[in-house]
Amino acid sequence: MNKKITFVLVLAVAALLVMGSASAGLFDFLGGGEDTVTIGYLKSDHDAALFVADAQGQFKDKGINTELVPFNNGGDLMTAMASGDVDVGYAGITPVMASISQGVPAKVISGVQIEGSAIVVTNDSGIESAQDLAGKTIGTPGDASIQHMLLLYYLDQNGLSENDLNISAMKVPSMVDAINTGNLDGMITFEPYASLAESQGHKVLVGSDEIIPEHPCCVVVASQAFLDEHPDVAKNISEIHANATEFINENIKANTTDKVVELLPDDVALDSDVEVASISQIEYISGLDDAYKQKVMDFMNVEVDLGVLKAPLDEADIFWDGS
């Protein structure tokens, strides 16, 4: 064979090998880099498994290079996923289902936790019941958030609607400041900010465990493009999430939650004592068993009844089958 042709063929084969190695997220043999999996998250205790896995080096152990990117709420995260800027995300099931219903190609690959939000009000707001919310100003993380949806359901169950009060969409840390300065009468938010506000003298009107007991909250979601191109990496990420969740639950059970808090980033673990109390009361989960899927479908039906979703979704629309 002509030496020039042989050389070209060798280069072509080498290029294919490099591409295959990169798509698997491993170092290529020519000394290049890794594919980077962009993981979006919220600065919340709900995403503790992600922070634990990252701090423990679990992604690196699997040969997965990650970039963790914070978002203000799940709606913003899903917008970034729709534009291709995020591969995987830790987000509330409400913005995930809303995005899927609007044609965003994405699938849930694991549950993350159950409940974990609350309506917190100031002591001088005069709010003692749902009816007292009328005419008050209440902050939420945004219209697309699960907390906003929970507020709508709570109002509906108590004969009120969003038109009966002033709802203000804000960044969650800013809501705590707004409560402290009197610019908000209350807020519905995720942990640790509900517990943080309570530790600063405010009171919990109702927890999300009372609004909709055992409701699903955050999930691990991935873009369909990522799942199609890197199914093995997606499975590894799901396994990593399960391992980190097990670590959290074991420490909660052993009353050593401080070991979990030590692994959280500083901008989440704002107060160690508050974090220990907050994380200890959250039910962390992993996987997609039938019981969990049914909870999601029941929650979806509530969203349809409220008009948050225009039409129901099928299980196949929401969940990744792992293939």
Buried (B, 14 or more C-beta within 10 A) or exposed (E): EEEEEEEEEEEEEEEEEBEEBBEBBBEBEEEEEBBEBBBBBBBBBBBBBBBBBBBBEBBEEBBBBBEBBBBBBBBBBBBBBBEEEBBBBBBBBBBBBBBBBEEBBBBBBBBBBBBBBBBBBBEEBEBEEBEBBBEBBBBBBBBBBBBBBBBBBBBBEBEBEBEBBBBBBBBBBBBBEBBBEEBBBBBBBBBBBBBBBBBEEBBBBBBBBEBBEEBBBBBBBBBBEBBEEBBEBBBBBBBBBBBBBBBBBEBBEEEEBEBBBEBBBEEBBBBEEBBBBBBBBBBBBBEBEEEBBEBBBEBBEBBBEEEBBEEEBEBEBBBBEEE
